[in-house]
Structure formats: C-alpha cells, structure tokens
Amino acid sequence: MKILKNLSSREILKIYLEENNRIKGPDYKQIKRVIRKKKSGYLVNLTKKEIEEIIMVNHFLCNCNYYFNFKGMVLRKFAGLNLKQVFLKIVKDEKYPKKYLVCWERINKQKNLLEQKKRSTIFLSQGRPFFFDLSYFGADKQESKLFLVDGFHRLVALMFLKNKSNILKFVLIK
C-alpha cells in the first residue's frame, strides 16, 4: 500500500458526497461513524493482491436489495470473505443475475464505467469496522486487514477487468 495523501474528515466526506450526488443516505451516516471511531484518513494506492484481499461486508445495505419478507431483507452473506472469494461466489452462481437482477445490473453498469476509465472511490477501514458482527467470523483477529465500507458494486466490477491498477481511488480510514 502506498499512501498518496493525508485526508481530513471533511475531505473524506466531501469526496463521498461528490461521488454520490450529494445524497446523505445510510452509507454517508455509516462513513461518518467510521471516521469518528477511526480518526485518520488517507488516499492510497493498492496492489492487485491487496485489492483482492479486501474483506467484504454482507450485502444488504444498498438499494439494490429490495427483496423483503416478514423477517426483513434477504441477506447475501459475504462478510468475512475477501473480494476474490465474493467475486468467485457471484460468478459461479448461475442464478445470481436473475435472482439479484438490480444488483447484477449495478455491477455491469460499474464495469462499463470502469472500462471507460471513469475513476471512482472505494472507502475502506483498516481493522474491523464497528458495524461488523464478530459472530460472522474472527474479525477481532484481523485488525491489520482492509475492510470495505462503501463501494461493493465497483469492487466486484473491478474483478472482471484484466488491468485493475489505477482505475479506482481508495480512501483508507484508520
């Protein structure tokens, strides 16, 4: 990992709002809470191996997951898996594109944007973010690992591309 620049909390939130059409939804509030807990922020470059080893979250905190039942949202359990494992799980599931149509469309949209070299930012936390439930996996033993905070579809889309370097920007909160 190469640190390119120190970022203040204000700069991190500004980057997030610019990338998300100034919408202050649940992800914005989550990033604010991570910043409050972690304190420092950096713009960083990651190697291909570091990108593939980012620990992913359960995928339900996004508007592509609109499947409801009486118990709540359908949860796609990815927490604790790294990006490479999640990607392989999605690609191997022949039913994923139809079962999670909106999610699949968002991944493809992000893939097209990345192929056009449209840069985008992924938000990461070094060490387990507060919203990870320890019962999913041994996250308490992974304080040096990088955990995804925001950018699920962009990261999965990145895995479809052969050249993964310098397409995404990474903001690390630690």
ABEGO torsion letter per residue (X at the ends): XBBABBBBAAAAAAAAAAAAGGBBBAAAAAAAAAAAAAGBBBBBBBBAAAAAABBBBBBAABAABABBBAAEBBBBBABGBBAAAAAAAAAABAAAAAABAAAAAAAAAAAAAAAAGBBBBBBBBBEBBAABBAAABBAAAAAABBBBABGAAAAAAAAABABABGABBBBBBX
